[in-house]
């Protein structure tokens, strides 16, 4: 039985090469008869591998695309390339970051130690161009993604700016990528409530072995829920602004969730905030519509500074 299983794996590895194999070629490579090759092909098909057979002198066997994804065999170089590639994709803003991390966690779970060292060597030898996305600690991200997939509780240290490291015990639910940062939505077992953690502030996440049942997240849109909590919690300056544009148009132009109050078909109030009133003023100009500051002296002063700067820039351009 063991000999048959090993032969099937070797046959599958050959079929994954992009070429056609005749029965005679496969028989020679596997050191069996062509009858055994045909029987082994039948076994692979019964396991869900779509093996096509073309008759004739130029025909042969080839692994085709099927309706489901069968397990693949990767050699050492291919496994390292896939692991490194998934890590790179996880750092991009392509919309598949969390999926890439989940796949990476599955792959690294079965990578032999020698290949894991090769993957780490490639990562350590790679530099990030200044101004590009900051490097991610893929070991931390991978551990979190694996815990989410396995529905396993985590313990880790967590450091907030200006504070010492504290221990956390959580049930990880979802990872959310926003800008250059990753956030983890989790149920905090010690505090009995939902919390959002910056992944780059997590230290040595370790699975506890204890499983959990996923909880109902208190919002239909997980991304909107996380971004809303993160952005509003970080606001130092808050403002209420009248925007002379339809509410739907304003919501489509603002990249983060904000509270919008409809005035009529052509105007609405929005509640916004930032850690910097000048940055907030500049971002509101991107709406490209008329606005009025209703409640926020710091924002009004920031708009005045911005207007002065724009006038000075326009004046210098006209004189030159």
N, C-alpha and C positions, 0 to 999 in steps of 0.2 A: 504493500500500500504506500509506504514511504517513497519507494522508487518511482511509483506511478505519479505521485504528487510532485516530486522533484522534476520529473520529465514534463509534466504539464506546465510547470512554472517556466522551464526553459523554452518550451514550445511557445508559450505566451510571449516571452521576451523576444523571440525571433519574429513573431507575427506583428509586434509593435513597431518594427522597422518598416519604413515606407517603401515596401517592395513586394512583389509577388513571389511566393515560394511554391515550387512543384512538390509533389509527394516524394519524389526521389531525393530532392535536395534536403527536405526536412528529415527523411529517413536516414540520410547519410550523416546529417548534423547530430541527430539524436541516437544514432546507432541502433535503430530498430527497423522493422519492416514497414513497407508502405501501408499494409493493412492496419498496423498499430497506429500509424499516423492518422489514418482516416477515423479510427476509433477515438483517438485523443481529440481530434477536431470536434467530433460529436459530443464529447464530454465538456469541452469548452463552451460549445453552443448551449448545452443544457444549464450551464452556470451563468448564462446571460451575455457571453461574449459573442458579438455578431461577426462571425467569420464567413467571409464571402468566398465562393469557389467559382472560378471561371474555367470552362473546359477548353481544350485545344492545346496546341504546341506552345503558344505564348501565354497560356492561362496559368492558374495556380491559386494558392490560398493567400488571403490578405485580411487583416483585421479592419472592419468597416465601422462607420459611425452607426450607433444604435439609438434606441429610444430612451435608454438610461445610461448613466455613467458607470461603467464597470471599474473595478480596482485596476490600477496601473502598476507596472513594475518599473522602477527607476534605478539606473546604475548610480554609482557614487557621484560622478560629476553632474548628472542630471538632478539628483536630489539636492546637492549644494546649490546649483543654479536656481532651482525652484524656490528654495528657502530664502536665498538672497533676494530674488526677484519679488517675492511676496513682501519681504521687509521694506523694499523700496516703494512698492505700491502703497503700503500702509502709511507712508509719510506724505503721499500726494493728496491733492484735493480732487479725487476722481469719482467720489461717490461710492466706492467699494472698499473703504478703509477697514470697516469692521469685519466684512466678509474675508478680506485678506488676512486679518489677524487670526480669525477663527481657523482658516485653512493652515496658517503658519503654526498655530498651536497644535493642530492635529499632526502635522508633519514632524515638528520638533519632538513630539512625544515619542516617536518611533525612530528618530535618527540615532544611529550608533554614536558613541562618544567621539570617535575619530572624525566623523563628519560634522558633528556639532562644533568641534574645535576649528574645523576648516571654515564653517560659516562665521563663527566669531572672529576669526582672523581676517576675513574679508571685510566685515563691518568695522573692525578696529583700524584697518588700513584705509578706510574711506573717509575723506574730508568733505565738509559741507561748505559751499561757496558762501562768503559773508553776504548777508542780506537775504539768503534763501531760507527755506523752512528750517527751524532748528532741529538738530538730530533728536530722535526719539529713543528712549531706552526700550528696545524691543523685548528684552527679557521680562521687564515689568508688564508691558502691554500683552505679551504672550501669556504670562501667568494669569492676568486678569481675564483675558479672552477664554482661556482654558477653563477657568473657574465658572464663568458664565455658561459655557457650553455644557460643563459637567454638573451644573447646579450645585456647586460646592461652596461652602462658607470660606471666607478669607480673613486672615489677621494680617495687619501691616502697621507700620509706623506712618504717621502723617504729620507734616510740618507746614504750618501756616506762616506767612510773613510776620516777622517780629515776635514769634512765639516758639516755645520748645516743642520737640516731637512728642506726640501723644499716640497711644495705642488705640487701634480701631478693630472692631469685630463686626463684619458685615455680611450681607447676602447680596452679591453683585448681580445686577439685573441687565443693564445695557451700557455699552460704550458709545459716546457721541463725540465726533470730531468737529471742532469749530475753529476756523482759522488755523493757527499753528499749534493749537492745544487740543488735548484729549480730556474728556470728562467721563467719570463713571457715576451712573445713577445706581444707588444701592440702598438697601434697607439696613439702617444702623441698629444692630441688636442691643447695644448698650443704651442708646438714647430712645429706642422705640419709635423711629420715624424715618422718613425719606431724607437722604442726604445726597449731595452732589460733590464729588471729590475730583480735584485736579490730579490727573495721573502722574504728572511730573513731580508732584509733592508726596507721592506714595513711596515708602521705603520698605524693601524686602517683603513683598506680598507673599504669604505662605498659605496654601490650602490646608484646612483643618481636617479634611476627611469626612466632615459632617455634611450630609446632603440637605437640600431644602426644596420646597415647592415654590415656584415663582409666584410672586404676589401680583395683585392687580395694580398696575401703575395708574396714579390718579389723574390721567389725562389721555385723551385719544391719540395725541401726537407726542411721542416721547421726545423728539428733537425740540419741538416748541416748548415743552415743559422744562427741559434742562436749560435751554438758552434763556428762557424767561427767568428762571431762578438764578442763574449765574449772572446775567446782566444786571438785574434789579438789585441783587445783593451787593454788587460792586459799585453801584452808583454813589458818588459823593455829592454830586449836584443833580437836582431834579428840577424839571420845568414843565409847565403846561403851555402849549402852543396852539394857536388857531391857524389852521392850514386852509387856504382857499383852493381846495381841490376835493373831489369826491373821496369818501373814505376808502373805497376799494382801490382807487388809484394810489392813494398814500400808502396803504398796507403793502401793495405790490412793490413799492420803491424802497421800503425800509427792510433791511436784511434780518432784523431781529424782531421778535414779538413785542408790540407796544399796546398800551391801552388806547383805544380809539372811541371817541364819542361823536356820533353823527349829529351835525347841526342841521343841515339840509342836503339837497342833492349836490351842492357845489362847495361845501365846507365841512370841516370836522375839527374837533379838538384831539390832540394827542398828548399823552403823558410820556415824556422821555427823560433820559438822564445820562450821566457820564461821570468819569472821575476828573474830567478836565472841561471847563465851560468853553474854552476856545475850540477844542476838538469837536464839541457838540455843535457849536455854531457853524463850523465849517461843514460838518456832515449834514446839517439841515439845509444848507445851500444846495446840496445835491438833489433835493426834491424838485428844484427848478420850478417852483411856484411861489406865490406871495404868501408870507407867513407873518404872524403877529405874536410877540411874546406876551403872554397873559400874566404869568406868575413865575418870575425868576430874575431877580436883579442881576445876578452874576452872569446869566446868559445874555441879558440886554447889554451889559458892559462889554461882553466878549464880542457881540455883533458890532458894537461901535469901534472896538479895536480893529476888527477885521475890515470894516468899511474904510477906516483910515489907511490901513495897509494897502487895500485895493486901489484907493484913490492915489496914493503915493506911487504905486507901481504904474498906474495909467499915466500919471503926470510925467514920470521919468521916461516912459516910452514915447510920449508925444514930443518931448524936447529933443530926443535923439533922432 
